[in-house]
Amino acid sequence: MTQRWLDDDERRAWVRLVAVLELLPPALDAQLRRDTGLTHFDYFVLSRLSEAPDHTLRMTALALSTNATLPRLSHVVRRHEERGLVERFPCPDDGRATNARLTAAGLRVVEAAAPGHVETVRSLVVDALSPEQLRHVTEIADALLLRLDPDRRMTGLYDPAPPGSP
């Protein structure tokens, strides 16, 4: 196979994307830790539960929607259980599965964390871009997601209403 090196334009785009991917997560973590004591992943798990019907998901579905391994997710959910934010219980439809449900306290934490998180996302990303650039980011992310998530495991996160749904 012939090696295809990046040309100058490709390299410029690539290193900038890498820089964004390296700098954005710690910035989101810092704001959430400062304001709520949560990591970005903690908030992500709680917010996914807050958006689910009855604030409940199977642990396997929650793992898929957060791109987490089950051991990592179990560790995070256990910590949330200890704080009274989440409860786990056997799935009534499948006794082999476990559900996670956001508690009333967990919902209050998500609702309290959301404004600061949204303001940080807006400040660091959304407000830095024109409406046209924002549309381009969506188009670029969609093209990358076709390669990165061909099985559409995380589609509920980035495409909550797939084509053809009501």
C-alpha positions as CSV (number, residue, x, y, z in Angstrom):
1,M,0.0,0.0,0.0
2,T,1.3,3.4,-0.9
3,Q,1.8,5.8,2.0
4,R,-0.4,8.9,1.6
5,W,1.0,11.7,3.8
6,L,-1.0,14.8,4.7
7,D,-0.5,17.8,2.5
8,D,-0.1,21.2,4.1
9,D,-3.8,22.1,4.1
10,E,-4.8,18.6,5.4
11,R,-2.1,18.9,8.2
12,R,-3.3,22.4,9.1
13,A,-6.9,21.2,9.5
14,W,-5.9,18.0,11.3
15,V,-3.7,19.6,14.0
16,R,-6.3,22.2,14.6
17,L,-9.0,19.6,15.1
18,V,-6.6,17.7,17.5
19,A,-6.0,20.9,19.4
20,V,-9.8,21.5,19.8
21,L,-10.3,17.9,20.9
22,E,-7.6,18.2,23.5
23,L,-8.5,21.7,24.8
24,L,-12.3,21.5,24.9
25,P,-12.9,18.6,27.3
26,P,-10.8,20.0,30.1
27,A,-12.4,23.4,29.7
28,L,-15.9,21.8,30.1
29,D,-14.7,19.7,33.0
30,A,-13.2,22.8,34.8
31,Q,-16.4,24.7,34.6
32,L,-18.6,21.8,35.8
33,R,-16.2,20.9,38.6
34,R,-16.0,24.5,39.8
35,D,-19.8,25.1,39.7
36,T,-21.2,21.7,40.5
37,G,-18.5,19.2,41.6
38,L,-19.3,17.1,38.5
39,T,-17.0,16.0,35.7
40,H,-18.3,16.5,32.2
41,F,-18.8,12.7,31.9
42,D,-20.8,12.8,35.2
43,Y,-23.0,15.5,33.8
44,F,-23.3,13.7,30.5
45,V,-24.6,10.5,32.2
46,L,-27.1,12.5,34.4
47,S,-28.3,14.5,31.4
48,R,-28.8,11.4,29.3
49,L,-31.0,10.0,32.1
50,S,-32.8,13.3,32.4
51,E,-33.8,13.1,28.8
52,A,-35.0,9.5,28.9
53,P,-38.6,8.4,29.3
54,D,-39.3,8.2,33.1
55,H,-35.6,9.3,33.5
56,T,-34.7,5.6,33.1
57,L,-32.5,3.7,30.8
58,R,-31.0,0.2,30.8
59,M,-27.4,0.3,31.8
60,T,-26.4,-1.1,28.4
61,A,-28.4,1.6,26.5
62,L,-26.9,4.3,28.8
63,A,-23.4,2.9,28.1
64,L,-24.0,3.1,24.3
65,S,-25.5,6.6,24.5
66,T,-22.5,7.9,26.4
67,N,-19.9,5.8,24.6
68,A,-18.8,4.2,27.9
69,T,-17.7,0.8,28.8
70,L,-20.0,-1.0,31.2
71,P,-17.3,-1.1,33.9
72,R,-16.7,2.7,33.6
73,L,-20.4,3.5,33.6
74,S,-21.0,1.2,36.6
75,H,-18.3,3.0,38.5
76,V,-19.8,6.4,37.7
77,V,-23.4,5.3,38.4
78,R,-22.3,3.7,41.8
79,R,-20.8,7.1,42.8
80,H,-24.1,8.8,41.7
81,E,-26.0,6.2,43.7
82,E,-23.9,7.0,46.8
83,R,-24.9,10.7,46.4
84,G,-28.6,9.8,45.9
85,L,-28.6,11.1,42.3
86,V,-29.3,7.7,40.6
87,E,-30.9,4.4,41.6
88,R,-30.3,1.0,39.9
89,F,-32.9,-1.7,39.8
90,P,-33.6,-4.9,37.8
91,C,-35.3,-4.3,34.5
92,P,-38.9,-5.4,34.7
93,D,-38.9,-6.6,31.1
94,D,-35.6,-8.6,31.4
95,G,-34.5,-9.8,34.8
96,R,-30.9,-10.1,33.5
97,A,-30.7,-6.4,32.7
98,T,-30.3,-3.5,35.1
99,N,-31.9,-0.1,34.8
100,A,-30.6,3.2,36.0
101,R,-33.1,5.9,37.0
102,L,-32.4,9.6,37.8
103,T,-33.8,10.5,41.2
104,A,-35.5,13.7,42.1
105,A,-32.2,14.9,43.6
106,G,-30.4,13.9,40.5
107,L,-32.8,15.9,38.3
108,R,-32.3,18.9,40.6
109,V,-28.5,18.6,40.1
110,V,-28.8,18.4,36.3
111,E,-31.2,21.3,36.2
112,A,-28.8,23.4,38.4
113,A,-25.8,22.4,36.3
114,A,-27.3,23.0,32.9
115,P,-27.3,26.8,32.7
116,G,-23.6,27.1,33.5
117,H,-22.7,24.3,31.2
118,V,-24.8,25.8,28.3
119,E,-23.2,29.2,29.0
120,T,-19.7,27.6,28.8
121,V,-20.6,25.7,25.5
122,R,-22.0,28.9,24.1
123,S,-18.9,31.0,25.2
124,L,-16.3,28.5,24.0
125,V,-17.9,27.2,20.8
126,V,-21.3,28.6,19.7
127,D,-20.6,32.3,20.1
128,A,-17.2,32.0,18.5
129,L,-18.8,30.9,15.2
130,S,-21.1,32.6,12.7
131,P,-24.4,30.9,11.9
132,E,-22.8,29.7,8.6
133,Q,-19.8,28.3,10.4
134,L,-22.0,26.5,12.8
135,R,-23.9,24.9,9.9
136,H,-20.5,23.9,8.5
137,V,-19.5,22.3,11.9
138,T,-22.7,20.3,11.8
139,E,-22.0,19.1,8.2
140,I,-18.4,18.3,9.1
141,A,-19.4,16.4,12.2
142,D,-22.0,14.5,10.3
143,A,-19.4,13.4,7.7
144,L,-17.0,12.3,10.4
145,L,-19.8,10.5,12.4
146,L,-20.6,8.4,9.3
147,R,-17.0,7.0,9.6
148,L,-16.7,7.0,13.4
149,D,-20.2,5.7,14.2
150,P,-21.2,3.6,11.2
151,D,-23.5,1.4,13.4
152,R,-25.1,4.6,14.8
153,R,-24.7,3.5,18.4
154,M,-24.7,7.1,19.6
155,T,-27.4,8.3,17.2
156,G,-29.7,9.2,20.0
157,L,-27.3,11.9,21.1
158,Y,-26.7,13.6,17.8
159,D,-29.8,12.6,15.8
160,P,-32.6,12.3,18.3
161,A,-35.2,12.2,15.5
162,P,-33.9,10.0,12.7
163,P,-35.2,10.6,9.2
164,G,-38.7,9.3,8.7
165,S,-39.7,9.6,12.4
166,P,-42.7,11.7,13.4
